[in-house]
């Protein structure tokens, strides 16, 4: 069994408004994402099913062309290969769970987050 403390997981500065901390398990990836108000994650898609859990703040998500506003305490399931983007309407902390593991992140194929 592995135990992790978020306070000890390295904080990656993805761009000036987005931070990320990541744990990769055998079949899932969990990521704590911080997005400053006005910060964005551009439109992208991936093979992973994603459950986006908003811990605090407010996000506008464009999911396959549909606008969804998420508030702290809400979750959204994103099916594999569905295009989506995010804009922080307030400073936001989200915990995202991905299945299977984000192999693209392990390889460093995450340039869309670094823009």
C-alpha positions in Angstrom: 0.0 0.0 0.0 1.3 3.5 -0.9 0.4 6.5 1.1 0.7 10.0 -0.3 0.5 13.5 1.3 -0.5 16.2 -1.1 1.7 18.6 0.8 4.7 16.5 -0.2 3.8 15.9 -3.9 5.8 18.3 -6.1 3.8 21.2 -7.5 4.3 21.6 -11.3 3.8 25.1 -12.7 2.2 24.2 -16.0 1.8 27.8 -17.1 1.4 31.1 -15.3 -2.2 30.2 -14.2 -2.3 26.4 -13.8 -0.6 24.1 -11.3 -0.7 20.4 -11.1 0.2 17.6 -8.6 -0.1 14.0 -9.8 -0.2 10.5 -8.4 -0.1 7.6 -10.9 -1.4 4.3 -9.6 -1.6 1.0 -11.5 -4.9 1.7 -13.3 -5.7 5.4 -12.5 -4.2 8.8 -12.3 -5.3 11.4 -9.8 -4.4 15.0 -10.2 -4.9 18.1 -8.0 -5.2 21.0 -10.4 -5.1 24.7 -9.4 -6.4 27.3 -11.9 -6.3 31.0 -11.2 -9.3 33.1 -12.1 -9.1 33.7 -15.9 -6.8 30.7 -16.4 -7.7 28.2 -19.2 -7.0 24.7 -20.3 -7.4 24.7 -24.1 -9.6 22.3 -26.0 -8.2 18.8 -26.0 -9.3 15.1 -25.8 -7.7 12.0 -24.5 -8.4 8.3 -24.3 -9.0 8.4 -20.6 -12.4 8.6 -18.8 -12.2 11.6 -16.5 -14.1 12.5 -13.4 -13.6 16.2 -12.6 -14.2 17.0 -8.9 -14.4 20.7 -8.1 -13.2 21.2 -4.5 -13.5 25.0 -4.5 -14.1 27.8 -7.0 -16.1 27.8 -10.3 -15.3 26.6 -13.7 -16.8 27.0 -17.2 -16.3 23.7 -19.1 -17.0 23.4 -22.8 -17.7 19.7 -23.3 -18.3 18.6 -26.9 -19.6 22.1 -27.7 -21.9 22.4 -24.6 -21.2 25.0 -21.9 -21.4 23.7 -18.3 -20.7 25.8 -15.1 -19.3 23.8 -12.2 -19.1 25.0 -8.6 -17.3 23.7 -5.6 -18.8 20.4 -4.4 -19.8 19.3 -7.9 -18.4 16.6 -10.2 -18.5 16.0 -14.0 -17.8 12.8 -15.8 -16.1 13.2 -19.2 -16.2 10.2 -21.5 -13.0 9.1 -23.4 -12.1 11.1 -26.6 -14.6 13.9 -26.0 -13.2 17.3 -26.7 -13.3 19.7 -23.7 -11.8 22.9 -22.5 -11.9 24.8 -19.1 -11.9 28.4 -18.0 -11.7 29.4 -14.3 -14.4 31.9 -13.4 -12.9 32.0 -9.9 -9.7 30.7 -8.4 -10.4 26.9 -8.5 -9.0 23.7 -7.1 -10.1 20.5 -8.8 -9.2 16.9 -8.2 -9.4 14.9 -11.4 -9.4 11.1 -11.7 -8.4 9.4 -14.9 -8.8 5.8 -16.1 -6.6 4.3 -17.4 -3.4 5.9 -16.2 -2.4 9.2 -18.1 0.5 7.6 -20.0 0.7 10.8 -22.1 1.6 12.8 -18.9 4.1 10.2 -17.9 5.8 10.6 -21.3 5.6 14.4 -21.0 3.0 14.8 -23.9 1.2 17.5 -22.0 2.1 20.6 -24.0 -1.5 21.7 -24.2 -1.4 22.4 -20.5 1.8 24.3 -20.7 0.5 27.1 -23.1 
